[in-house]
Amino acid sequence: MDHLELHFPVRGRTIPLDHGYALYGAISRAVPELHGADWLNVCGIGAKLGGPGTLSLHEPGTLRVRIPSDKVGLVIGLSGKQLEIAGRPIVLGVPTVAALLPAPILDARLVYIRLTA
């Protein structure tokens, strides 16, 4: 199955640096079908570091979402939505779409490995 990465521009003032759980909750409230979807990969919002523990969205940030190509119609419903991240409003713009390509080197702030017996 082919996967795509959607890059949503994010407008707002500030959000917490550690915003992953609040972002997932906001996305799930905006499009309830995304809650619990095992095919959804929310990469978080990329933005400039603001004050202590915050990201500044004065220059638009970017929300990256990786999905199977056949789910674009569902996820595109986030366009134009106002979300609340830990009590701070943001608005998602219309995303650009990029194909996922193999990379020779990977870098990650956090890696999650699920081990099963």
VODOFI-43745 format. One line per field, with one value per atom (N, C-alpha, C, O): x, y, z; atom name; residue number from 1. Coordinates in steps of 0.05 Angstrom, whole numbers, plus 5000, padded with zeros to 4 digits. Atoms other than C-alpha are relative to their C-alpha. Last residue first. Layout:
BEGIN
X = X|...
Y = Y|...
Z = Z|...
at = CA|...
i = NUM|...
***
This chain:
BEGIN
X = 4990|5121|4988|4995|5022|5111|5013|5035|4990|5159|4976|4962|5019|5132|5011|5013|4998|5187|4981|4982|5017|5176|5002|4998|5005|5231|4983|4990|5011|5235|4994|4984|4999|5274|4991|5000|5025|5286|5005|5024|4995|5339|4973|4954|5024|5340|5009|5029|4994|5395|4974|4960|4976|5390|5007|5019|4978|5318|5024|5020|4980|5263|5023|5030|4977|5210|5020|5022|4978|5142|5021|5014|4996|5100|5022|5041|4975|5083|5001|4991|4998|5017|5027|5035|4987|5008|5004|5005|4973|4957|5011|4997|5001|4901|5027|5047|5006|4905|4998|4996|4985|4899|4992|4968|5016|4877|5018|5040|4984|4905|4980|4958|5011|4872|5020|5039|4990|4908|4990|4994|5013|4872|5009|5001|4995|4920|4989|5002|4978|4916|5006|5018|4991|4848|5022|5016|4995|4834|5009|5020|4987|4804|5001|4981|5010|4790|5015|5040|5017|4805|4989|4975|4995|4832|4980|4956|4988|4822|5005|5009|5021|4773|5011|4996|5002|4833|4978|4977|4982|4843|4999|5004|5008|4782|5017|5006|5026|4793|4990|4976|4998|4867|4973|4971|5013|4854|5001|4992|5029|4868|4985|4960|5010|4940|4969|4957|5002|4957|4986|4968|5023|4973|5002|5017|4994|5029|4977|4968|5016|5010|5006|5004|4995|5057|4984|4985|5008|5033|5004|4993|5009|5072|4993|5009|4987|5084|4989|4973|5015|5065|5017|5038|4996|5109|4987|4990|5002|5078|5007|4996|5012|5069|4996|4980|5012|5117|4989|5003|4994|5131|4985|4962|5020|5130|5012|5036|5021|5166|4979|4957|4996|5206|4976|4954|4991|5191|5005|5002|5009|5185|5013|5037|5000|5221|4992|5004|4977|5203|4996|4974|5001|5152|5025|5041|4973|5142|4997|4983|4998|5076|5028|5040|4997|5071|5003|5005|4972|5085|5004|5027|4998|5015|5028|5036|4975|5016|5001|5005|4995|4947|5026|5031|4986|4941|5009|5024|4972|4922|5017|5041|4992|4861|5029|5047|4994|4843|5008|5012|4993|4810|5004|4986|4971|4812|5009|5031|4992|4738|5030|5039|5001|4723|5009|5018|5008|4748|4999|5019|5007|4753|4990|4971|5026|4750|4991|4967|5021|4804|4972|4952|5005|4849|4976|4959|5013|4842|4993|4972|5027|4858|4985|4961|5015|4919|4971|4952|5005|4943|4984|4965|5021|4935|4993|4969|5025|4975|4976|4955|5009|5031|4973|4955|5028|5037|4988|4965|5009|5104|4969|4954|4979|5130|4993|4996|4979|5064|5020|5014|5010|5029|5022|5045|4981|5037|4986|4961|4980|5003|5022|5045|5008|4962|5021|5037|5000|4968|4989|4970|5013|4987|5003|5025|4990|5003|4984|4959|5020|4983|5014|5028|4988|5036|4980|4975|5014|5006|5013|5018|4997|5053|4986|4992|4996|5032|5005|4998|5005|5034|5007|5025|4985|5027|4992|4969|5017|5000|5018|5036
Y = 5027|4753|4980|4956|5019|4823|4973|4966|5027|4882|4982|4987|5018|4949|4972|4960|5027|4998|4983|4982|5018|5073|4973|4970|5025|5120|4982|4978|5021|5193|4976|4979|4991|5252|4978|4977|4998|5216|5010|5001|4986|5216|5004|5012|4992|5169|5013|5006|4994|5161|5010|5026|5015|5129|5003|4986|4982|5153|4983|4963|5012|5116|5020|5036|5012|5161|4988|4998|5009|5179|4986|4968|5029|5216|4994|5009|5010|5288|4970|4958|5030|5324|4992|5001|5010|5398|4970|4961|5012|5413|4997|4997|5021|5464|4988|5002|4991|5504|4976|4953|5015|5481|5010|5014|5006|5532|4986|4995|5000|5535|4995|4985|5005|5552|5001|5018|4980|5544|4994|4972|4974|5508|5022|5045|4992|5449|5028|5044|5015|5446|5010|5032|4989|5469|4982|4958|5020|5456|5015|5037|4988|5502|4978|4966|5005|5464|5016|5020|4978|5494|4997|5014|4974|5428|5021|5016|4982|5371|5028|5046|4987|5338|5018|5033|4973|5323|5016|5041|4982|5264|5028|5047|4998|5225|5021|5038|4988|5236|5005|5024|4971|5222|5014|5035|4987|5152|5031|5045|5002|5113|5013|5013|4983|5139|4999|5018|5014|5106|5018|5034|5016|5160|4982|4989|5021|5202|4980|4971|5023|5268|4979|4986|5021|5327|4976|4967|5026|5390|4979|4982|5021|5451|4975|4965|5026|5517|4980|4987|5024|5585|4975|4972|5008|5642|4973|4957|4974|5669|4998|5012|5003|5596|5026|5028|4976|5596|4995|4984|4996|5531|5025|5028|4993|5530|5001|5005|5020|5499|5006|4993|5026|5561|4981|4988|4998|5616|4972|4952|4974|5603|5003|4999|5000|5548|5028|5048|4988|5553|4999|5002|4971|5505|5010|4994|4988|5433|5030|5042|4974|5405|5011|5013|4977|5331|5026|5025|4994|5270|5024|5030|4972|5241|5007|4998|4993|5171|5031|5044|4972|5142|5005|4994|4992|5070|5029|5039|5011|5042|5007|5002|5010|5088|4991|5007|5028|5095|4988|4963|5009|5163|4969|4954|5003|5182|4989|4979|5025|5169|4995|4973|5023|5224|4973|4956|5022|5279|4974|4960|4987|5344|4980|4986|4986|5309|5013|5013|5020|5259|5013|5003|5012|5314|4981|4980|4979|5352|4989|4995|4997|5289|5020|5016|5024|5274|5002|4995|4999|5345|4976|4980|4980|5342|5003|5007|5012|5277|5020|5011|5024|5304|4990|4985|4997|5375|4975|4976|5027|5373|5000|5000|5015|5441|4970|4957|5012|5471|4985|4973|5026|5513|4989|4998|5019|5586|4974|4973|4984|5639|4982|4982|4996|5606|5017|5031|4972|5583|5002|4988|4996|5513|5029|5040|4976|5495|5005|5000|4980|5422|5025|5023|4978|5378|5022|5037|4975|5312|5020|5015|4982|5252|5026|5039|4972|5196|5015|5006|4980|5121|5028|5031|4975|5069|5018|5020|4976|5000|5025|5027
Z = 4994|5451|4982|4984|4994|5424|5005|4994|4999|5424|5008|5027|4986|5402|4998|4976|5010|5386|5016|5041|4985|5394|4986|4962|5015|5372|5018|5041|4984|5395|4982|4960|4972|5369|5019|5041|4985|5304|5028|5041|4975|5250|5014|5001|4985|5190|5027|5039|4972|5138|5014|5002|4992|5069|5030|5042|4992|5060|5009|5023|4982|5023|5005|4988|5015|4993|5020|5042|4982|5021|4983|4967|4999|4969|5020|5022|5009|4985|5002|5021|4999|4992|4988|4967|5023|5009|5004|5026|5000|5061|4972|4952|5020|5063|4997|4993|5028|5127|4982|4991|5021|5199|4973|4967|5024|5251|4980|4975|5025|5322|4977|4982|5026|5389|4977|4977|5019|5455|4972|4962|4996|5512|4982|4985|4972|5513|5005|5017|4989|5437|5028|5031|4975|5412|5011|5017|4979|5339|5025|5024|4976|5287|5021|5028|4973|5223|5021|5018|4991|5155|5028|5037|5012|5128|5009|5010|4980|5177|4989|5005|4984|5128|5023|5034|5011|5084|5014|5012|4985|5131|4989|5004|4971|5106|5014|5029|4999|5031|5028|5034|5003|5038|5003|5016|4977|5066|4997|5016|5003|5001|5023|5023|5020|5000|4997|4989|5025|5066|4979|4986|5003|5118|4974|4956|5019|5145|5000|5021|4995|5178|4978|4955|5019|5184|5009|5032|4990|5219|4979|4957|5019|5198|5016|5032|4995|5234|4980|4962|4999|5207|5005|4994|5028|5228|4999|5017|5013|5292|4971|4954|5026|5311|4986|4968|5011|5370|4972|4955|5028|5406|4990|4997|5020|5482|4972|4968|5003|5541|4979|4980|4987|5559|4997|5005|4972|5509|5011|4997|4988|5435|5027|5030|4971|5396|5009|5001|4986|5323|5030|5040|4997|5293|5014|5023|5001|5272|5000|4983|5013|5294|5002|5024|4983|5309|4984|4960|4994|5267|5018|5025|4996|5267|5010|5031|4988|5238|5001|4981|4998|5222|5015|5037|5024|5199|5001|4983|4998|5267|4976|4975|5026|5269|5001|5006|4999|5343|4974|4972|4973|5335|4999|4991|4998|5261|5027|5030|5013|5250|5002|4998|4982|5301|4988|5003|5019|5254|5017|5018|5025|5295|4979|4965|4996|5363|4974|4968|4996|5342|5004|4995|5027|5315|5002|4985|5016|5382|4972|4961|4990|5422|4983|4977|5008|5378|5010|4995|5029|5387|4991|4975|5004|5463|4970|4963|4990|5466|4995|4986|5015|5422|5008|4991|5007|5451|4987|4978|4998|5489|4995|5014|5014|5465|5000|4979|4983|5486|4984|4963|4990|5434|5018|5017|4989|5414|5007|5011|4985|5372|5011|5001|4972|5317|5013|5000|4991|5246|5028|5035|4974|5224|5007|5009|4987|5151|5026|5026|4995|5139|5011|5031|4985|5107|5003|4984|5004|5084|5019|5042|4977|5078|4993|4973|5006|5032|5025|5047|4979|5035|4991|4975|5001|4981|5022|5030|5000|5000|5000|5016
at = N|CA|C|O|N|CA|C|O|N|CA|C|O|N|CA|C|O|N|CA|C|O|N|CA|C|O|N|CA|C|O|N|CA|C|O|N|CA|C|O|N|CA|C|O|N|CA|C|O|N|CA|C|O|N|CA|C|O|N|CA|C|O|N|CA|C|O|N|CA|C|O|N|CA|C|O|N|CA|C|O|N|CA|C|O|N|CA|C|O|N|CA|C|O|N|CA|C|O|N|CA|C|O|N|CA|C|O|N|CA|C|O|N|CA|C|O|N|CA|C|O|N|CA|C|O|N|CA|C|O|N|CA|C|O|N|CA|C|O|N|CA|C|O|N|CA|C|O|N|CA|C|O|N|CA|C|O|N|CA|C|O|N|CA|C|O|N|CA|C|O|N|CA|C|O|N|CA|C|O|N|CA|C|O|N|CA|C|O|N|CA|C|O|N|CA|C|O|N|CA|C|O|N|CA|C|O|N|CA|C|O|N|CA|C|O|N|CA|C|O|N|CA|C|O|N|CA|C|O|N|CA|C|O|N|CA|C|O|N|CA|C|O|N|CA|C|O|N|CA|C|O|N|CA|C|O|N|CA|C|O|N|CA|C|O|N|CA|C|O|N|CA|C|O|N|CA|C|O|N|CA|C|O|N|CA|C|O|N|CA|C|O|N|CA|C|O|N|CA|C|O|N|CA|C|O|N|CA|C|O|N|CA|C|O|N|CA|C|O|N|CA|C|O|N|CA|C|O|N|CA|C|O|N|CA|C|O|N|CA|C|O|N|CA|C|O|N|CA|C|O|N|CA|C|O|N|CA|C|O|N|CA|C|O|N|CA|C|O|N|CA|C|O|N|CA|C|O|N|CA|C|O|N|CA|C|O|N|CA|C|O|N|CA|C|O|N|CA|C|O|N|CA|C|O|N|CA|C|O|N|CA|C|O|N|CA|C|O|N|CA|C|O|N|CA|C|O|N|CA|C|O|N|CA|C|O|N|CA|C|O|N|CA|C|O|N|CA|C|O|N|CA|C|O|N|CA|C|O|N|CA|C|O|N|CA|C|O|N|CA|C|O|N|CA|C|O|N|CA|C|O|N|CA|C|O|N|CA|C|O|N|CA|C|O|N|CA|C|O|N|CA|C|O|N|CA|C|O|N|CA|C|O|N|CA|C|O|N|CA|C|O|N|CA|C|O
i = 117|117|117|117|116|116|116|116|115|115|115|115|114|114|114|114|113|113|113|113|112|112|112|112|111|111|111|111|110|110|110|110|109|109|109|109|108|108|108|108|107|107|107|107|106|106|106|106|105|105|105|105|104|104|104|104|103|103|103|103|102|102|102|102|101|101|101|101|100|100|100|100|99|99|99|99|98|98|98|98|97|97|97|97|96|96|96|96|95|95|95|95|94|94|94|94|93|93|93|93|92|92|92|92|91|91|91|91|90|90|90|90|89|89|89|89|88|88|88|88|87|87|87|87|86|86|86|86|85|85|85|85|84|84|84|84|83|83|83|83|82|82|82|82|81|81|81|81|80|80|80|80|79|79|79|79|78|78|78|78|77|77|77|77|76|76|76|76|75|75|75|75|74|74|74|74|73|73|73|73|72|72|72|72|71|71|71|71|70|70|70|70|69|69|69|69|68|68|68|68|67|67|67|67|66|66|66|66|65|65|65|65|64|64|64|64|63|63|63|63|62|62|62|62|61|61|61|61|60|60|60|60|59|59|59|59|58|58|58|58|57|57|57|57|56|56|56|56|55|55|55|55|54|54|54|54|53|53|53|53|52|52|52|52|51|51|51|51|50|50|50|50|49|49|49|49|48|48|48|48|47|47|47|47|46|46|46|46|45|45|45|45|44|44|44|44|43|43|43|43|42|42|42|42|41|41|41|41|40|40|40|40|39|39|39|39|38|38|38|38|37|37|37|37|36|36|36|36|35|35|35|35|34|34|34|34|33|33|33|33|32|32|32|32|31|31|31|31|30|30|30|30|29|29|29|29|28|28|28|28|27|27|27|27|26|26|26|26|25|25|25|25|24|24|24|24|23|23|23|23|22|22|22|22|21|21|21|21|20|20|20|20|19|19|19|19|18|18|18|18|17|17|17|17|16|16|16|16|15|15|15|15|14|14|14|14|13|13|13|13|12|12|12|12|11|11|11|11|10|10|10|10|9|9|9|9|8|8|8|8|7|7|7|7|6|6|6|6|5|5|5|5|4|4|4|4|3|3|3|3|2|2|2|2|1|1|1|1
***
